[in-house]
Amino acid sequence: MTSFQRVRGAAVAFAALMCVTAGVSIAPLRAQQEEPSKTLMPGKGAALTMAKCSICHDITHVTRSRLSRDEWEDNIKVMIARGMPAQPEEDRQILEYLATYYNRDKPPPAADPAAAAAGAAPAPERLLAERGCIACHALDKRVIGPSYREVAQKYRGDAAATTRLVAKVKEGGAGAWGQVPMPPHPQVPDAELKQLVGWILQQN
């Protein structure tokens, strides 16, 4: 083996070692990257955005994104074309929220804990918004699905109602209130589902 070959071999071995070392050092950094948040930043329009966007996809599709105002507007138009139920005023509110808090061209405004606390809804109502329930249901009128009061009346006196409804919300289904299917919600913890179903069954 010539001296040139020995030098060349050593160089290749060193390069390979550096690649392996780099891979070892990069892997922990990738592992440390934060998972996309499953809740939106608090701000005006957050509950409405959560309710409408989570009808068709996990909210992490929003929280991992940073788009321009025009790009968010195009995304909203696509969602509406695919069937997202929303009124023009709701579309504007969602656009304003996304363009303010998930804009790639400027950082979101600083959080205002006092304002957020002052405007916070009671826990069940807030959960209903965060989990997208208000996109299809309302307290006293039909939207896409039955009102909460209709559900409470139907299951009044049924001791097994909570268990059955928790399973139904988690698994989805159709037929009890018409042919429009309710999508499954397997990502919602059972404890939250029990809290929400319990609140719904108390509505008169």
Secondary structure as UniProt FT lines:
FT   HELIX           3..32
FT   TURN            44..45
FT   HELIX           46..53
FT   TURN            54..56
FT   HELIX           60..63
FT   HELIX           69..81
FT   TURN            82..83
FT   HELIX           88..101
FT   TURN            104..105
FT   HELIX           113..118
FT   HELIX           123..130
FT   TURN            131..132
FT   HELIX           133..135
FT   HELIX           148..154
FT   TURN            155..157
FT   TURN            159..160
FT   HELIX           161..171
FT   TURN            186..187
FT   HELIX           190..201
//
